Amino acid sequence: MPESIFETVREKESPLAEQAADQISQLIIDQQLTNGEKLPNEFDLAEQLNVGRGTVREAVKLLVARNVLEIRRGRGTFVSHQTGVVHDPLGFAYMPDQLRLAHELLDIRLNVEPWVASLAAQQASPEDIAELRALCAEIEALIHTGQNHLGRDEALHVRIASCTQNRVISKLLPVITYSVQLFGKLTDDRIYQETIDTHRRIVDAIANHDSDAAGAGMRQHLMGNLSSIAEQERLYAEGKSSEKLEKLRP
Amino acid sequence: MPESIFETVREKESPLAEQAADQISQLIIDQQLTNGEKLPNEFDLAEQLNVGRGTVREAVKLLVARNVLEIRRGRGTFVSHQTGVVHDPLGFAYMPDQLRLAHELLDIRLNVEPWVASLAAQQASPEDIAELRALCAEIEALIHTGQNHLGRDEALHVRIASCTQNRVISKLLPVITYSVQLFGKLTDDRIYQETIDTHRRIVDAIANHDSDAAGAGMRQHLMGNLSSIAEQERLYAEGKSSEKLEKLRP
């Protein structure tokens, strides 16, 4: 019976492995271990936590699955980069109606990102500005040569967030720019020139430490995305389009 | 050598189990399985994915660790509530300097939650309003009897978010109200009456569908938290306090 097998898995995993995982987490927190620092070896951990090595191994697996730890072949177990942040941490991929999701995300981005851009304009260092300009140039080159620029587009938004020096904004931005990939599916070529223009406008404003212009530029950029989705929806409603939209519909 | 053991774990886990986990995720997405729906059994999954049962079992463990799946004893494997959202999804617990984190979170809440409260005032149904009032009353009763109200306080903020009908706001709010627990550590009794008053003011405004008052009430509430932290920091700087703050310092 498959159920009984899963049951065995559970009996083996929880609560002992979960408890050990919690203890290892607490050890990382208490000792303020960060990205790249090495964990004690399995024997030491087992002794320290007063559990068997099998339990330590299961606990490590749980923490690897949650991106708290990573195993480097032949070198040991280390604290992960972006400790504890998994891919798609709010489970957007599992939400029904991805078109509705695109709208919901855009609502939030319209409220948050102009503020983030204006903070960035206040705080940006010369290094920040140089990197933002480089990302802009990279995106433009990708668009002009007909390549996918969405990864770099997302990187630009995340890099603007990191100018704020607020670590939570930096962690949050990649989550809400999940929509960049959705828009990539939704929008067509016409938005590309607008993307180039508004990205430049935002980065210029940040370079000039002009908060208001940075916020306004970001708002314009996101409103451009919004009207592009609306246009796709209109075509879809008229039965003229759109394969892309079709995929996102529930 | 402990490293070689971890290496074995890795060899066994990845990429095969990760690949199978991705395939199971995709199956959940494609078939739009949601909270509480049952997964095919282990044998069927192994056949469908063309992998061994051991790999399916490892893949299921990975997805359980990420809160995509849950195992119910003797009943099978089901899609989790809040699919794919783990506890502390942005890894705040692992961030050094939790006092700085409290400030960073509060900056974001000050930008986001007044807007959320004003949206809630536009959208709230009679059921929403009744539940918000019940939560308010519960929090007040806990405070008056000297019990910990922070769990219910967080629940109130999350319940206000759910009035907006924006599913992303509902997912995001529990993340940024992580700070409620931090403030609980930081603040003292003096803030309790202010909490009661501003909660009431916010909920009354939502009940009256008064967006501006809801936003202003939320802003006042969060500013109260901010000045309370500032006061603690002042005392700490003067060497008069504070055990609570001491714990949060890096």
Interface residues (C-beta under 8 A of the other chain):
Chain A: P2 E3 S4 I5 F6 E7 V9 R10 E13 S25 I28 I29 Q32 T34 N41 E42 F43 D44 R53 R57 V60 K61 L62 V64 A65 R66 N67 V68 I71 R73 G74 R75 G76 T77 V79 Q82 T83 G84 V85 V86 D88 P89 L90 G91 F92 A93 Y94 M95 P96 R100 L101 E104 L105 D107 I108 N111 V112 W115 N166 R167 V168 I169 K171 L172 V175 I176 P250
Chain B: P2 E3 S4 I5 F6 E7 V9 R10 E13 S25 I28 I29 Q32 T34 N41 E42 F43 D44 R53 R57 V60 K61 L62 V64 A65 R66 N67 V68 I71 R73 G74 R75 G76 T77 V79 Q82 T83 G84 V85 V86 D88 P89 L90 G91 F92 A93 Y94 M95 P96 R100 L101 E104 L105 D107 I108 N111 V112 W115 N166 R167 V168 I169 K171 L172 V175 I176 P250
